[in-house]
């Protein structure tokens, strides 16, 4: 997975969160990371439900494996 793919996945994940949950995540990022992620979110026009589900499923699997 390239850095661009990871950034796009992060943008999709952030877009799937509620506003308060997303703001909690942003609190843990550096200003540069917030800027990059914000730009990625702005560039992400339309996402299929299938793509969003893939990203959420991958995130859930990785999070479960690390806990």
N, C-alpha and C positions, 0 to 999 in steps of 0.2 A: 504494500500500500504506500503510495507516495504521500509526501507532506500535504500536497493539495487535496488529495482524497481524504486524509485525516481531518483537515480543516473543514472541508465540505461536510463530512460526517458530524463534526462538532457543531457546525452551524445548524444542521438538520436536527440534531439532538436538542440544542438550545431552543429551536423553534417549536419543538414538541412539548417543551416544558411550559408551565404556567409562568406568568410574569414574575411572581414573587420567588419561585424556584430558580428561574433564570438569573434574577438579580443576586441571589445568594451565591450562585456559581461565579458570576462576574466579580464578586468581592474578593475572590481568591486568585484572580488573574492580575498580571502586571498591566500597566497602561498599554504597552505595545501588544500584548496578547488580546486585550479588549478591542483594540483598534483592528487587528487582523481578523478577529472573529466577527466583529461588527461588519467589516467589509465583506466577509464571506457570506454573512446572513443577507446583506443587501444584494449580493450577486445571485443568490439562490432564489430564482423566480418561482418556479413551480416544481413541486416534488410529488411524485406519485405516492399513494398510500403504501404501495409495495416497497418502495425505496425507504420510506420512513420506518416501516416495520423492520426492514433489514438492519437499519442502523440501530434501532432500539434493541432488537434481539441480540446484535453483536455486543452492544454496550452491556446488556444484562448478563450475557455469558462471561464477559471479561470481568465485570464487577463481582460476579458470584465466584469466579475462580480465584480472585484475589482476597476474598474475605474468609 
